[in-house]
Amino acid sequence: MLFWIWIILGLLGAFIVFSILASASLFRGLIVKPNFGEKNAPLSKSDRELFFSENAKAVEWFNTLQREEVFVTNNGLKLHGVYIDQKSDKSVILIHGYAAKLKYRIQDAPFYYKQGFNILLIDLRTHGDSGGKYITLGKYESLDLLKWIEWLNQRTNNSKIVLDGVSMGAATVLCATALDLPANVVFAVSDCSYTTMRDLELAIYVRFILLPDWLVIGLLELYAHRWGKFSFYKNGPIDCVKKAKIPILFIHGQGDKLIPPAMTNKLYENCTSKKMLLKIPKAGHAMSFCYDRQKCNDAILKFIDLTMNSEEKQGTSEKVIGTENRVPKKVKTKVKETNIVSKKDFLKNQEKQTIKIKAKKAELKTNKQKN
């Protein structure tokens, strides 16, 4: 009997040790400076080739521009960026995704450049040439973003600012929307964000470890609190959009196998600010612009018109949904519009309705007197 007790205790001990080591390895792989290159990016082979070929073309264009390396410091961390100054009254901050670096957002810069924006590309903490030991999945990255906004305001004399993020960069942007942002930050673009890292782990990573979900998630949460000073559960993008202070354009490829498109649907549904949703059929993770850049750019232009060029930034929502079949890249498509009315048009409509009602009452009164 004693023999079997020792066997059970030994197996239990081995299970505990394995659980700790497996979750610690997962934590280290997720949070401690991972790095994706052209060969190991989490994309299909065809998507990888498309993404990096388009980015390479944009880099050639980018290298012809006058630009400068810039730095800010937040809580002792030196953060790196590259700035293109067009002496404009509008600016965009482009934020890359998990385990990437600023150069992988260069392919999205030409669109904003043609629209006359100053462009700031940044390396998130623990990425590229920025300092940092731990990735915090949007919590402290969003506070770093405030420092970049402060720098940009000083440099451009408070130009109108757009925040544009992809994947973890999108999560960073969404977390920032709930912060006390300057009034000149006009809207955000979120391309394929997750709801919380916990949800993403349950959907993607935990399934590769032959341990109970609750155990792995619990240990990861413990490590995150202990070393990263953040939580996989609390204050994630899904919590922040409920307190969003600026309009948000949500984009997600419907062929995303890494971050389920349903997460962006949930973010959109919970967002309390003005919002739009664009779905790109068949596009993989962070591939929406590569699959249909015209449609994505049209949606951003529409959103610019509805926010930067209108009197009201809060109000009615617009939902933009992709068609069932992929739209050819060279075919221009119009963004579906629903129930977006400016303040001026609203007042005109109200005045017309009032006149009609008064005329109807006068007609009824006249008929009554005749009778």
C-alpha positions as CSV (number, residue, x, y, z in Angstrom):
1,M,0.0,0.0,0.0
2,L,2.8,2.4,0.9
3,F,4.5,1.5,-2.4
4,W,1.4,2.7,-4.4
5,I,1.2,5.9,-2.3
6,W,4.8,6.7,-3.2
7,I,4.1,6.0,-6.9
8,I,1.0,8.3,-6.9
9,L,2.9,11.0,-5.1
10,G,5.8,10.6,-7.6
11,L,3.5,10.9,-10.6
12,L,1.7,13.9,-9.0
13,G,5.1,15.6,-8.4
14,A,6.2,14.8,-12.0
15,F,2.9,16.3,-13.3
16,I,3.4,19.5,-11.3
17,V,7.0,19.9,-12.4
18,F,6.0,19.3,-16.0
19,S,3.1,21.8,-15.8
20,I,5.4,24.5,-14.3
21,L,8.1,23.9,-16.9
22,A,5.7,23.7,-19.9
23,S,3.8,26.9,-18.9
24,A,7.1,28.7,-18.1
25,S,8.4,27.8,-21.5
26,L,5.2,29.0,-23.2
27,F,5.4,32.2,-21.2
28,R,9.0,32.8,-22.2
29,G,8.2,32.1,-25.8
30,L,5.2,34.5,-25.7
31,I,6.5,37.4,-23.6
32,V,10.3,37.5,-23.6
33,K,11.4,39.0,-26.9
34,P,10.3,36.6,-29.6
35,N,11.2,37.4,-33.1
36,F,9.5,36.6,-36.4
37,G,11.4,36.9,-39.6
38,E,10.5,36.3,-43.2
39,K,10.9,32.5,-42.8
40,N,8.9,31.9,-39.6
41,A,6.1,34.5,-39.8
42,P,2.8,32.9,-38.7
43,L,1.4,33.0,-42.3
44,S,0.7,30.4,-45.0
45,K,3.5,30.1,-47.6
46,S,1.5,32.0,-50.3
47,D,0.5,34.8,-47.8
48,R,4.1,35.1,-46.6
49,E,5.4,35.5,-50.1
50,L,2.7,38.1,-50.9
51,F,3.2,40.1,-47.7
52,F,7.0,40.3,-47.9
53,S,7.1,41.0,-51.6
54,E,4.7,44.0,-51.2
55,N,6.6,45.2,-48.2
56,A,9.9,45.0,-50.1
57,K,8.5,47.2,-52.9
58,A,7.3,49.7,-50.3
59,V,10.7,49.7,-48.6
60,E,12.3,50.7,-51.9
61,W,10.0,53.7,-52.1
62,F,10.5,54.4,-48.4
63,N,14.3,54.6,-48.8
64,T,13.9,57.4,-51.3
65,L,12.2,59.6,-48.7
66,Q,13.8,62.0,-46.3
67,R,13.3,60.6,-42.8
68,E,14.8,60.6,-39.4
69,E,15.2,58.2,-36.5
70,V,13.5,59.5,-33.3
71,F,13.4,58.3,-29.7
72,V,11.2,58.8,-26.6
73,T,11.7,57.4,-23.1
74,N,8.9,56.0,-20.9
75,N,9.6,54.7,-17.4
76,G,13.3,54.3,-18.2
77,L,12.7,52.5,-21.5
78,K,14.1,54.0,-24.7
79,L,11.7,53.6,-27.5
80,H,12.6,53.9,-31.2
81,G,10.7,55.3,-34.2
82,V,11.2,56.6,-37.7
83,Y,9.5,59.9,-38.7
84,I,8.6,61.3,-42.1
85,D,7.7,65.0,-41.9
86,Q,5.4,66.5,-44.6
87,K,4.8,69.7,-42.6
88,S,1.2,68.7,-42.4
89,D,-1.6,69.3,-39.9
90,K,-2.5,65.6,-39.9
91,S,-0.3,62.7,-38.8
92,V,-0.6,58.9,-38.4
93,I,1.2,56.5,-36.0
94,L,1.7,53.1,-37.6
95,I,2.1,50.3,-35.0
96,H,3.3,46.8,-36.0
97,G,2.2,43.4,-34.6
98,Y,3.5,40.8,-32.2
99,A,7.2,39.8,-32.6
100,A,7.6,42.1,-35.6
101,K,9.2,45.6,-36.1
102,L,8.3,48.9,-37.6
103,K,9.7,48.0,-41.1
104,Y,6.7,45.6,-41.5
105,R,4.3,48.5,-41.5
106,I,6.1,50.4,-44.3
107,Q,3.8,48.9,-47.0
108,D,0.9,50.8,-45.4
109,A,2.8,54.1,-45.4
110,P,2.4,55.1,-49.1
111,F,-1.4,55.5,-48.7
112,Y,-1.1,57.9,-45.8
113,Y,1.8,59.7,-47.5
114,K,-0.4,60.4,-50.6
115,Q,-3.1,61.7,-48.3
116,G,-0.6,64.3,-47.0
117,F,0.0,62.8,-43.5
118,N,3.1,63.0,-41.5
119,I,4.1,59.4,-40.7
120,L,5.5,58.0,-37.5
121,L,6.4,54.3,-37.5
122,I,7.3,52.9,-34.1
123,D,9.0,49.9,-32.6
124,L,6.9,48.6,-29.6
125,R,8.7,47.9,-26.4
126,T,10.7,44.7,-26.5
127,H,10.6,44.8,-30.3
128,G,13.0,46.1,-33.0
129,D,15.4,48.8,-31.7
130,S,13.2,49.7,-28.6
131,G,14.2,48.6,-25.1
132,G,12.3,46.3,-22.8
133,K,12.4,42.8,-21.5
134,Y,8.7,41.8,-21.4
135,I,5.9,42.1,-23.9
136,T,2.7,43.1,-22.1
137,L,0.2,42.6,-24.9
138,G,-1.1,46.1,-25.0
139,K,-1.1,47.3,-21.4
140,Y,2.1,49.2,-21.1
141,E,2.5,49.5,-24.9
142,S,-0.6,51.7,-24.8
143,L,1.1,54.0,-22.2
144,D,4.2,54.1,-24.5
145,L,1.9,55.2,-27.3
146,L,0.8,58.2,-25.1
147,K,4.5,59.2,-25.0
148,W,4.7,59.0,-28.8
149,I,1.5,61.1,-29.1
150,E,3.0,63.7,-26.8
151,W,6.2,63.8,-28.9
152,L,4.2,64.1,-32.1
153,N,2.1,67.0,-30.6
154,Q,5.3,68.9,-29.8
155,R,6.8,68.2,-33.2
156,T,3.7,69.1,-35.3
157,N,2.0,71.7,-33.0
158,N,-1.0,69.4,-32.2
159,S,-1.8,68.0,-35.7
160,K,-4.8,65.7,-36.0
161,I,-3.6,62.2,-35.2
162,V,-4.7,58.8,-36.4
163,L,-3.7,55.6,-34.6
164,D,-3.3,52.6,-36.9
165,G,-2.3,49.2,-35.5
166,V,-2.3,45.6,-36.7
167,S,-2.6,42.5,-34.6
168,M,-0.9,43.2,-31.2
169,G,-0.4,46.8,-32.5
170,A,-4.2,46.9,-32.9
171,A,-4.7,45.6,-29.4
172,T,-2.3,48.4,-28.2
173,V,-4.4,51.0,-30.1
174,L,-7.7,49.7,-28.6
175,C,-6.2,49.8,-25.1
176,A,-5.2,53.4,-25.8
177,T,-8.7,54.4,-26.8
178,A,-9.8,54.1,-23.2
179,L,-7.0,56.4,-21.9
180,D,-7.1,60.2,-21.5
181,L,-6.1,61.0,-25.1
182,P,-5.5,64.5,-26.3
183,A,-8.5,66.0,-28.3
184,N,-6.5,66.0,-31.5
185,V,-6.4,62.2,-31.6
186,V,-9.3,61.8,-34.0
187,F,-9.8,58.0,-34.7
188,A,-8.2,54.6,-34.5
189,V,-7.8,51.7,-37.0
190,S,-7.7,48.2,-35.5
191,D,-6.7,45.4,-37.9
192,C,-7.2,41.9,-36.5
193,S,-6.9,42.6,-32.8
194,Y,-7.7,39.9,-30.2
195,T,-10.2,40.4,-27.4
196,T,-7.9,39.3,-24.5
197,M,-4.7,37.3,-24.6
198,R,-6.4,34.7,-22.4
199,D,-9.0,34.1,-25.2
200,L,-6.3,33.9,-27.8
201,E,-4.3,31.4,-25.7
202,L,-7.4,29.2,-25.3
203,A,-8.0,29.4,-29.1
204,I,-4.5,28.9,-30.3
205,Y,-1.6,28.1,-28.0
206,V,-2.9,26.0,-25.1
207,R,-4.1,23.3,-27.4
208,F,-0.5,22.4,-28.1
209,I,0.2,21.5,-24.5
210,L,-1.3,18.3,-23.1
211,L,-2.4,19.9,-19.9
212,P,-5.7,21.3,-18.6
213,D,-6.5,24.7,-19.9
214,W,-7.3,26.1,-16.5
215,L,-3.9,25.0,-15.2
216,V,-1.8,26.5,-18.0
217,I,-3.8,29.8,-18.1
218,G,-3.5,30.0,-14.3
219,L,0.2,29.5,-14.3
220,L,0.7,32.0,-17.2
221,E,-1.4,34.6,-15.2
222,L,0.9,34.0,-12.2
223,Y,4.0,34.5,-14.3
224,A,2.5,37.6,-16.0
225,H,1.8,39.2,-12.6
226,R,5.2,38.2,-11.1
227,W,7.5,39.3,-13.9
228,G,5.5,41.4,-16.4
229,K,3.3,43.2,-13.9
230,F,0.2,42.7,-16.1
231,S,-2.8,40.4,-16.5
232,F,-4.0,38.1,-19.3
233,Y,-7.5,38.6,-17.9
234,K,-8.0,42.3,-17.1
235,N,-7.9,45.5,-19.0
236,G,-7.6,43.9,-22.4
237,P,-8.9,45.3,-25.7
238,I,-12.5,44.0,-24.9
239,D,-12.6,46.0,-21.7
240,C,-11.1,49.1,-23.3
241,V,-13.5,49.4,-26.2
242,K,-16.3,49.6,-23.7
243,K,-14.7,52.9,-22.5
244,A,-13.4,54.0,-25.9
245,K,-13.3,57.8,-26.3
246,I,-12.6,58.0,-30.0
247,P,-14.1,56.5,-33.2
248,I,-12.7,53.1,-34.3
249,L,-12.5,51.4,-37.7
250,F,-12.3,47.6,-37.2
251,I,-10.8,45.4,-40.0
252,H,-10.4,41.6,-40.0
253,G,-9.6,39.0,-42.7
254,Q,-12.1,36.2,-42.7
255,G,-9.5,33.6,-43.4
256,D,-7.4,34.4,-40.2
257,K,-6.3,31.2,-38.6
258,L,-4.3,32.9,-35.8
259,I,-6.7,35.4,-34.3
260,P,-10.3,34.3,-35.0
261,P,-12.4,36.9,-36.9
262,A,-15.2,36.4,-34.3
263,M,-12.9,38.3,-31.8
264,T,-13.2,41.5,-33.9
265,N,-17.0,40.9,-34.2
266,K,-17.1,40.8,-30.4
267,L,-14.9,43.9,-30.1
268,Y,-17.2,45.8,-32.5
269,E,-20.3,44.8,-30.7
270,N,-18.9,46.0,-27.3
271,C,-17.4,49.2,-28.7
272,T,-19.3,52.3,-27.3
273,S,-17.8,54.9,-29.6
274,K,-18.6,55.6,-33.2
275,K,-17.4,52.6,-35.2
276,M,-17.2,50.8,-38.5
277,L,-16.5,47.2,-39.4
278,L,-14.8,45.9,-42.5
279,K,-14.5,42.2,-43.3
280,I,-12.1,41.0,-46.0
281,P,-13.1,37.6,-47.4
282,K,-10.4,34.8,-47.3
283,A,-7.7,37.2,-46.0
284,G,-5.3,35.5,-43.5
285,H,-3.8,37.0,-40.4
286,A,-2.8,40.7,-40.9
287,M,-3.3,40.2,-44.7
288,S,-6.5,42.3,-45.3
289,F,-4.6,45.1,-47.0
290,C,-2.6,42.7,-49.1
291,Y,-5.7,40.9,-50.3
292,D,-7.8,44.1,-51.0
293,R,-5.8,47.2,-50.4
294,Q,-8.3,49.4,-52.4
295,K,-11.2,48.3,-50.2
296,C,-9.3,48.9,-47.0
297,N,-8.1,52.3,-48.1
298,D,-11.6,53.3,-49.2
299,A,-12.9,52.4,-45.8
300,I,-10.2,54.6,-44.1
301,L,-10.9,57.4,-46.5
302,K,-14.6,57.2,-45.6
303,F,-13.7,57.1,-41.9
304,I,-11.4,60.2,-42.4
305,D,-14.3,62.0,-44.0
306,L,-16.7,61.0,-41.2
307,T,-14.3,62.0,-38.4
308,M,-11.6,64.5,-39.5
309,N,-13.8,66.4,-42.0
310,S,-17.0,66.6,-40.0
311,E,-18.2,68.5,-37.0
312,E,-19.2,65.5,-34.9
313,K,-16.9,62.7,-33.8
314,Q,-19.5,60.8,-31.7
315,G,-22.8,59.5,-32.8
316,T,-24.3,57.0,-35.1
317,S,-22.4,53.8,-36.0
318,E,-21.7,52.6,-39.5
319,K,-21.1,48.9,-40.2
320,V,-19.1,47.9,-43.2
321,I,-19.2,44.2,-44.1
322,G,-17.2,42.4,-46.8
323,T,-18.9,40.6,-49.6
324,E,-18.9,36.8,-49.7
325,N,-16.4,36.6,-52.6
326,R,-13.0,38.3,-52.7
327,V,-13.1,41.6,-54.7
328,P,-10.4,41.8,-57.4
329,K,-7.6,44.1,-56.3
330,K,-7.8,46.5,-59.2
331,V,-11.6,47.0,-59.0
332,K,-12.6,50.0,-57.0
333,T,-15.4,49.2,-54.5
334,K,-17.6,51.6,-52.6
335,V,-18.0,51.3,-48.9
336,K,-21.5,50.6,-47.8
337,E,-23.0,53.6,-46.0
338,T,-25.8,53.3,-43.4
339,N,-27.4,56.0,-41.3
340,I,-24.5,58.4,-41.0
341,V,-25.9,62.0,-40.9
342,S,-24.0,65.2,-40.2
343,K,-25.3,67.6,-37.7
344,K,-26.0,70.2,-40.4
345,D,-28.0,67.7,-42.5
346,F,-29.8,66.5,-39.4
347,L,-31.0,70.0,-38.5
348,K,-32.1,70.6,-42.1
349,N,-34.2,67.4,-42.0
350,Q,-35.7,68.4,-38.7
351,E,-36.7,71.8,-40.1
352,K,-38.3,70.2,-43.1
353,Q,-40.3,67.8,-40.9
354,T,-41.5,70.7,-38.7
355,I,-42.7,72.6,-41.8
356,K,-44.6,69.6,-43.1
357,I,-46.2,69.0,-39.7
358,K,-47.3,72.7,-39.5
359,A,-48.7,72.6,-43.0
360,K,-50.6,69.4,-42.2
361,K,-52.1,70.9,-39.1
362,A,-53.1,74.1,-40.9
363,E,-54.8,72.0,-43.6
364,L,-56.7,70.0,-41.0
365,K,-57.8,73.2,-39.3
366,T,-59.0,74.7,-42.6
367,N,-61.0,71.6,-43.4
368,K,-62.5,71.6,-39.9
369,Q,-63.6,75.3,-40.3
370,K,-65.2,74.6,-43.7
371,N,-67.2,71.7,-42.2
